[in-house]
């Protein structure tokens, strides 16, 4: 009984950890896309500003 409770608690922590790492990965992907898009937009703005 005591052991089973411990495993349930451990499992819950594990699920939270997995969700957190997935969110982190999604956030990193979004930030990378943003960082890659910034120079693209910046050159466009400069191009229009020079006209």
PDB file with SEQRES, HELIX, SHEET and CRYST1 records, atoms N, CA, C and O in Angstrom:
SEQRES   1 A   51  UNK UNK UNK UNK UNK UNK UNK UNK UNK UNK UNK UNK UNK          
SEQRES   2 A   51  UNK UNK UNK UNK UNK UNK UNK UNK UNK UNK UNK UNK UNK          
SEQRES   3 A   51  UNK UNK UNK UNK UNK UNK UNK UNK UNK UNK UNK UNK UNK          
SEQRES   4 A   51  UNK UNK UNK UNK UNK UNK UNK UNK UNK UNK UNK UNK              
HELIX    1 AA1 UNK A    2  UNK A   50  1                                  49    
CRYST1    1.000    1.000    1.000  90.00  90.00  90.00 P 1           1          
ATOM      1  N   UNK A   1       0.843  -1.199   0.000  1.00  0.00           N  
ATOM      2  CA  UNK A   1       0.000   0.000   0.000  1.00  0.00           C  
ATOM      3  C   UNK A   1       0.877   1.247   0.000  1.00  0.00           C  
ATOM      4  O   UNK A   1       0.706   2.151  -0.818  1.00  0.00           O  
ATOM      5  N   UNK A   2       1.813   1.272   0.933  1.00  0.00           N  
ATOM      6  CA  UNK A   2       2.699   2.422   1.042  1.00  0.00           C  
ATOM      7  C   UNK A   2       3.564   2.561  -0.211  1.00  0.00           C  
ATOM      8  O   UNK A   2       3.799   3.662  -0.710  1.00  0.00           O  
ATOM      9  N   UNK A   3       4.022   1.428  -0.696  1.00  0.00           N  
ATOM     10  CA  UNK A   3       4.870   1.410  -1.881  1.00  0.00           C  
ATOM     11  C   UNK A   3       4.107   1.890  -3.115  1.00  0.00           C  
ATOM     12  O   UNK A   3       4.647   2.615  -3.951  1.00  0.00           O  
ATOM     13  N   UNK A   4       2.851   1.479  -3.215  1.00  0.00           N  
ATOM     14  CA  UNK A   4       2.033   1.857  -4.357  1.00  0.00           C  
ATOM     15  C   UNK A   4       1.791   3.366  -4.366  1.00  0.00           C  
ATOM     16  O   UNK A   4       1.808   3.994  -5.425  1.00  0.00           O  
ATOM     17  N   UNK A   5       1.568   3.937  -3.200  1.00  0.00           N  
ATOM     18  CA  UNK A   5       1.372   5.375  -3.081  1.00  0.00           C  
ATOM     19  C   UNK A   5       2.621   6.108  -3.547  1.00  0.00           C  
ATOM     20  O   UNK A   5       2.540   7.131  -4.228  1.00  0.00           O  
ATOM     21  N   UNK A   6       3.762   5.578  -3.177  1.00  0.00           N  
ATOM     22  CA  UNK A   6       5.034   6.181  -3.561  1.00  0.00           C  
ATOM     23  C   UNK A   6       5.199   6.167  -5.081  1.00  0.00           C  
ATOM     24  O   UNK A   6       5.653   7.147  -5.671  1.00  0.00           O  
ATOM     25  N   UNK A   7       4.830   5.062  -5.702  1.00  0.00           N  
ATOM     26  CA  UNK A   7       4.948   4.951  -7.153  1.00  0.00           C  
ATOM     27  C   UNK A   7       3.986   5.894  -7.867  1.00  0.00           C  
ATOM     28  O   UNK A   7       4.315   6.450  -8.915  1.00  0.00           O  
ATOM     29  N   UNK A   8       2.796   6.071  -7.294  1.00  0.00           N  
ATOM     30  CA  UNK A   8       1.819   6.980  -7.892  1.00  0.00           C  
ATOM     31  C   UNK A   8       2.351   8.411  -7.845  1.00  0.00           C  
ATOM     32  O   UNK A   8       2.219   9.168  -8.807  1.00  0.00           O  
ATOM     33  N   UNK A   9       2.950   8.765  -6.718  1.00  0.00           N  
ATOM     34  CA  UNK A   9       3.509  10.097  -6.563  1.00  0.00           C  
ATOM     35  C   UNK A   9       4.662  10.305  -7.536  1.00  0.00           C  
ATOM     36  O   UNK A   9       4.796  11.373  -8.133  1.00  0.00           O  
ATOM     37  N   UNK A  10       5.488   9.285  -7.691  1.00  0.00           N  
ATOM     38  CA  UNK A  10       6.634   9.331  -8.592  1.00  0.00           C  
ATOM     39  C   UNK A  10       6.161   9.484 -10.037  1.00  0.00           C  
ATOM     40  O   UNK A  10       6.740  10.238 -10.819  1.00  0.00           O  
ATOM     41  N   UNK A  11       5.105   8.760 -10.372  1.00  0.00           N  
ATOM     42  CA  UNK A  11       4.558   8.800 -11.723  1.00  0.00           C  
ATOM     43  C   UNK A  11       4.025  10.189 -12.048  1.00  0.00           C  
ATOM     44  O   UNK A  11       4.205  10.680 -13.163  1.00  0.00           O  
ATOM     45  N   UNK A  12       3.371  10.823 -11.081  1.00  0.00           N  
ATOM     46  CA  UNK A  12       2.815  12.156 -11.275  1.00  0.00           C  
ATOM     47  C   UNK A  12       3.943  13.159 -11.528  1.00  0.00           C  
ATOM     48  O   UNK A  12       3.843  14.025 -12.397  1.00  0.00           O  
ATOM     49  N   UNK A  13       5.011  13.019 -10.752  1.00  0.00           N  
ATOM     50  CA  UNK A  13       6.162  13.903 -10.929  1.00  0.00           C  
ATOM     51  C   UNK A  13       6.777  13.703 -12.304  1.00  0.00           C  
ATOM     52  O   UNK A  13       7.191  14.663 -12.954  1.00  0.00           O  
ATOM     53  N   UNK A  14       6.837  12.460 -12.743  1.00  0.00           N  
ATOM     54  CA  UNK A  14       7.414  12.118 -14.040  1.00  0.00           C  
ATOM     55  C   UNK A  14       6.592  12.730 -15.176  1.00  0.00           C  
ATOM     56  O   UNK A  14       7.148  13.252 -16.143  1.00  0.00           O  
ATOM     57  N   UNK A  15       5.273  12.659 -15.051  1.00  0.00           N  
ATOM     58  CA  UNK A  15       4.375  13.222 -16.065  1.00  0.00           C  
ATOM     59  C   UNK A  15       4.561  14.733 -16.141  1.00  0.00           C  
ATOM     60  O   UNK A  15       4.614  15.303 -17.231  1.00  0.00           O  
ATOM     61  N   UNK A  16       4.661  15.382 -14.979  1.00  0.00           N  
ATOM     62  CA  UNK A  16       4.873  16.829 -14.928  1.00  0.00           C  
ATOM     63  C   UNK A  16       6.195  17.185 -15.607  1.00  0.00           C  
ATOM     64  O   UNK A  16       6.280  18.165 -16.348  1.00  0.00           O  
ATOM     65  N   UNK A  17       7.216  16.385 -15.348  1.00  0.00           N  
ATOM     66  CA  UNK A  17       8.534  16.613 -15.933  1.00  0.00           C  
ATOM     67  C   UNK A  17       8.486  16.486 -17.451  1.00  0.00           C  
ATOM     68  O   UNK A  17       9.086  17.288 -18.166  1.00  0.00           O  
ATOM     69  N   UNK A  18       7.774  15.480 -17.939  1.00  0.00           N  
ATOM     70  CA  UNK A  18       7.640  15.267 -19.384  1.00  0.00           C  
ATOM     71  C   UNK A  18       6.905  16.444 -20.020  1.00  0.00           C  
ATOM     72  O   UNK A  18       7.324  16.952 -21.060  1.00  0.00           O  
ATOM     73  N   UNK A  19       5.809  16.877 -19.395  1.00  0.00           N  
ATOM     74  CA  UNK A  19       5.050  18.009 -19.915  1.00  0.00           C  
ATOM     75  C   UNK A  19       5.906  19.267 -19.944  1.00  0.00           C  
ATOM     76  O   UNK A  19       5.853  20.039 -20.901  1.00  0.00           O  
ATOM     77  N   UNK A  20       6.697  19.472 -18.889  1.00  0.00           N  
ATOM     78  CA  UNK A  20       7.550  20.651 -18.788  1.00  0.00           C  
ATOM     79  C   UNK A  20       8.599  20.650 -19.891  1.00  0.00           C  
ATOM     80  O   UNK A  20       8.846  21.681 -20.516  1.00  0.00           O  
ATOM     81  N   UNK A  21       9.221  19.488 -20.135  1.00  0.00           N  
ATOM     82  CA  UNK A  21      10.258  19.393 -21.167  1.00  0.00           C  
ATOM     83  C   UNK A  21       9.660  19.591 -22.558  1.00  0.00           C  
ATOM     84  O   UNK A  21      10.305  20.158 -23.440  1.00  0.00           O  
ATOM     85  N   UNK A  22       8.424  19.122 -22.752  1.00  0.00           N  
ATOM     86  CA  UNK A  22       7.753  19.296 -24.038  1.00  0.00           C  
ATOM     87  C   UNK A  22       7.446  20.766 -24.273  1.00  0.00           C  
ATOM     88  O   UNK A  22       7.643  21.282 -25.373  1.00  0.00           O  
ATOM     89  N   UNK A  23       6.961  21.442 -23.227  1.00  0.00           N  
ATOM     90  CA  UNK A  23       6.687  22.873 -23.314  1.00  0.00           C  
ATOM     91  C   UNK A  23       7.970  23.637 -23.594  1.00  0.00           C  
ATOM     92  O   UNK A  23       7.987  24.565 -24.402  1.00  0.00           O  
ATOM     93  N   UNK A  24       9.042  23.240 -22.922  1.00  0.00           N  
ATOM     94  CA  UNK A  24      10.338  23.881 -23.113  1.00  0.00           C  
ATOM     95  C   UNK A  24      10.816  23.731 -24.549  1.00  0.00           C  
ATOM     96  O   UNK A  24      11.325  24.683 -25.141  1.00  0.00           O  
ATOM     97  N   UNK A  25      10.653  22.545 -25.104  1.00  0.00           N  
ATOM     98  CA  UNK A  25      11.073  22.283 -26.480  1.00  0.00           C  
ATOM     99  C   UNK A  25      10.254  23.113 -27.463  1.00  0.00           C  
ATOM    100  O   UNK A  25      10.793  23.646 -28.432  1.00  0.00           O  
ATOM    101  N   UNK A  26       8.954  23.221 -27.212  1.00  0.00           N  
ATOM    102  CA  UNK A  26       8.083  24.019 -28.071  1.00  0.00           C  
ATOM    103  C   UNK A  26       8.466  25.494 -27.983  1.00  0.00           C  
ATOM    104  O   UNK A  26       8.475  26.203 -28.989  1.00  0.00           O  
ATOM    105  N   UNK A  27       8.781  25.943 -26.777  1.00  0.00           N  
ATOM    106  CA  UNK A  27       9.201  27.327 -26.571  1.00  0.00           C  
ATOM    107  C   UNK A  27      10.510  27.624 -27.276  1.00  0.00           C  
ATOM    108  O   UNK A  27      10.675  28.686 -27.877  1.00  0.00           O  
ATOM    109  N   UNK A  28      11.443  26.681 -27.202  1.00  0.00           N  
ATOM    110  CA  UNK A  28      12.730  26.851 -27.862  1.00  0.00           C  
ATOM    111  C   UNK A  28      12.542  26.922 -29.376  1.00  0.00           C  
ATOM    112  O   UNK A  28      13.183  27.734 -30.043  1.00  0.00           O  
ATOM    113  N   UNK A  29      11.675  26.083 -29.915  1.00  0.00           N  
ATOM    114  CA  UNK A  29      11.409  26.055 -31.352  1.00  0.00           C  
ATOM    115  C   UNK A  29      10.819  27.391 -31.800  1.00  0.00           C  
ATOM    116  O   UNK A  29      11.187  27.925 -32.847  1.00  0.00           O  
ATOM    117  N   UNK A  30       9.896  27.923 -30.990  1.00  0.00           N  
ATOM    118  CA  UNK A  30       9.264  29.207 -31.292  1.00  0.00           C  
ATOM    119  C   UNK A  30      10.293  30.330 -31.274  1.00  0.00           C  
ATOM    120  O   UNK A  30      10.291  31.197 -32.148  1.00  0.00           O  
ATOM    121  N   UNK A  31      11.179  30.311 -30.265  1.00  0.00           N  
ATOM    122  CA  UNK A  31      12.204  31.340 -30.154  1.00  0.00           C  
ATOM    123  C   UNK A  31      13.192  31.272 -31.313  1.00  0.00           C  
ATOM    124  O   UNK A  31      13.640  32.304 -31.814  1.00  0.00           O  
ATOM    125  N   UNK A  32      13.531  30.055 -31.737  1.00  0.00           N  
ATOM    126  CA  UNK A  32      14.446  29.892 -32.868  1.00  0.00           C  
ATOM    127  C   UNK A  32      13.818  30.432 -34.146  1.00  0.00           C  
ATOM    128  O   UNK A  32      14.495  31.077 -34.947  1.00  0.00           O  
ATOM    129  N   UNK A  33      12.536  30.175 -34.340  1.00  0.00           N  
ATOM    130  CA  UNK A  33      11.830  30.684 -35.515  1.00  0.00           C  
ATOM    131  C   UNK A  33      11.803  32.206 -35.488  1.00  0.00           C  
ATOM    132  O   UNK A  33      11.984  32.865 -36.512  1.00  0.00           O  
ATOM    133  N   UNK A  34      11.573  32.750 -34.295  1.00  0.00           N  
ATOM    134  CA  UNK A  34      11.525  34.196 -34.119  1.00  0.00           C  
ATOM    135  C   UNK A  34      12.886  34.814 -34.419  1.00  0.00           C  
ATOM    136  O   UNK A  34      12.981  35.824 -35.116  1.00  0.00           O  
ATOM    137  N   UNK A  35      13.945  34.191 -33.880  1.00  0.00           N  
ATOM    138  CA  UNK A  35      15.307  34.688 -34.098  1.00  0.00           C  
ATOM    139  C   UNK A  35      15.695  34.617 -35.569  1.00  0.00           C  
ATOM    140  O   UNK A  35      16.419  35.480 -36.065  1.00  0.00           O  
ATOM    141  N   UNK A  36      15.221  33.598 -36.263  1.00  0.00           N  
ATOM    142  CA  UNK A  36      15.517  33.457 -37.683  1.00  0.00           C  
ATOM    143  C   UNK A  36      14.712  34.453 -38.515  1.00  0.00           C  
ATOM    144  O   UNK A  36      15.156  34.875 -39.583  1.00  0.00           O  
ATOM    145  N   UNK A  37      13.532  34.827 -38.027  1.00  0.00           N  
ATOM    146  CA  UNK A  37      12.665  35.744 -38.762  1.00  0.00           C  
ATOM    147  C   UNK A  37      13.088  37.204 -38.589  1.00  0.00           C  
ATOM    148  O   UNK A  37      12.852  38.021 -39.478  1.00  0.00           O  
ATOM    149  N   UNK A  38      13.709  37.539 -37.459  1.00  0.00           N  
ATOM    150  CA  UNK A  38      14.094  38.925 -37.175  1.00  0.00           C  
ATOM    151  C   UNK A  38      15.011  39.515 -38.262  1.00  0.00           C  
ATOM    152  O   UNK A  38      14.715  40.599 -38.765  1.00  0.00           O  
ATOM    153  N   UNK A  39      16.107  38.847 -38.640  1.00  0.00           N  
ATOM    154  CA  UNK A  39      16.956  39.427 -39.689  1.00  0.00           C  
ATOM    155  C   UNK A  39      16.226  39.584 -41.021  1.00  0.00           C  
ATOM    156  O   UNK A  39      16.470  40.537 -41.762  1.00  0.00           O  
ATOM    157  N   UNK A  40      15.335  38.650 -41.318  1.00  0.00           N  
ATOM    158  CA  UNK A  40      14.551  38.698 -42.552  1.00  0.00           C  
ATOM    159  C   UNK A  40      13.674  39.949 -42.585  1.00  0.00           C  
ATOM    160  O   UNK A  40      13.648  40.668 -43.584  1.00  0.00           O  
ATOM    161  N   UNK A  41      12.956  40.205 -41.489  1.00  0.00           N  
ATOM    162  CA  UNK A  41      12.108  41.391 -41.401  1.00  0.00           C  
ATOM    163  C   UNK A  41      12.948  42.657 -41.375  1.00  0.00           C  
ATOM    164  O   UNK A  41      12.578  43.678 -41.954  1.00  0.00           O  
ATOM    165  N   UNK A  42      14.097  42.574 -40.687  1.00  0.00           N  
ATOM    166  CA  UNK A  42      14.979  43.726 -40.551  1.00  0.00           C  
ATOM    167  C   UNK A  42      15.506  44.170 -41.917  1.00  0.00           C  
ATOM    168  O   UNK A  42      15.535  45.365 -42.208  1.00  0.00           O  
ATOM    169  N   UNK A  43      15.918  43.227 -42.745  1.00  0.00           N  
ATOM    170  CA  UNK A  43      16.421  43.559 -44.081  1.00  0.00           C  
ATOM    171  C   UNK A  43      15.296  44.107 -44.949  1.00  0.00           C  
ATOM    172  O   UNK A  43      15.534  44.973 -45.791  1.00  0.00           O  
ATOM    173  N   UNK A  44      14.080  43.617 -44.758  1.00  0.00           N  
ATOM    174  CA  UNK A  44      12.936  44.130 -45.501  1.00  0.00           C  
ATOM    175  C   UNK A  44      12.660  45.572 -45.133  1.00  0.00           C  
ATOM    176  O   UNK A  44      12.406  46.408 -46.000  1.00  0.00           O  
ATOM    177  N   UNK A  45      12.710  45.863 -43.828  1.00  0.00           N  
ATOM    178  CA  UNK A  45      12.474  47.226 -43.341  1.00  0.00           C  
ATOM    179  C   UNK A  45      13.549  48.162 -43.893  1.00  0.00           C  
ATOM    180  O   UNK A  45      13.247  49.268 -44.341  1.00  0.00           O  
ATOM    181  N   UNK A  46      14.802  47.712 -43.858  1.00  0.00           N  
ATOM    182  CA  UNK A  46      15.910  48.515 -44.384  1.00  0.00           C  
ATOM    183  C   UNK A  46      15.747  48.741 -45.884  1.00  0.00           C  
ATOM    184  O   UNK A  46      16.041  49.823 -46.391  1.00  0.00           O  
ATOM    185  N   UNK A  47      15.283  47.726 -46.581  1.00  0.00           N  
ATOM    186  CA  UNK A  47      15.083  47.819 -48.024  1.00  0.00           C  
ATOM    187  C   UNK A  47      14.012  48.857 -48.357  1.00  0.00           C  
ATOM    188  O   UNK A  47      14.175  49.650 -49.284  1.00  0.00           O  
ATOM    189  N   UNK A  48      12.921  48.847 -47.596  1.00  0.00           N  
ATOM    190  CA  UNK A  48      11.846  49.812 -47.824  1.00  0.00           C  
ATOM    191  C   UNK A  48      12.246  51.210 -47.381  1.00  0.00           C  
ATOM    192  O   UNK A  48      11.802  52.205 -47.953  1.00  0.00           O  
ATOM    193  N   UNK A  49      13.097  51.277 -46.349  1.00  0.00           N  
ATOM    194  CA  UNK A  49      13.546  52.574 -45.846  1.00  0.00           C  
ATOM    195  C   UNK A  49      14.488  53.250 -46.842  1.00  0.00           C  
ATOM    196  O   UNK A  49      14.538  54.478 -46.915  1.00  0.00           O  
ATOM    197  N   UNK A  50      15.229  52.458 -47.604  1.00  0.00           N  
ATOM    198  CA  UNK A  50      16.190  53.014 -48.557  1.00  0.00           C  
ATOM    199  C   UNK A  50      15.508  53.520 -49.836  1.00  0.00           C  
ATOM    200  O   UNK A  50      16.111  54.264 -50.610  1.00  0.00           O  
ATOM    201  N   UNK A  51      14.278  53.125 -50.049  1.00  0.00           N  
ATOM    202  CA  UNK A  51      13.566  53.554 -51.246  1.00  0.00           C  
ATOM    203  C   UNK A  51      13.159  55.013 -51.177  1.00  0.00           C  
ATOM    204  O   UNK A  51      12.548  55.528 -52.114  1.00  0.00           O  
TER     205      UNK A  51                                                      
END                                                                             
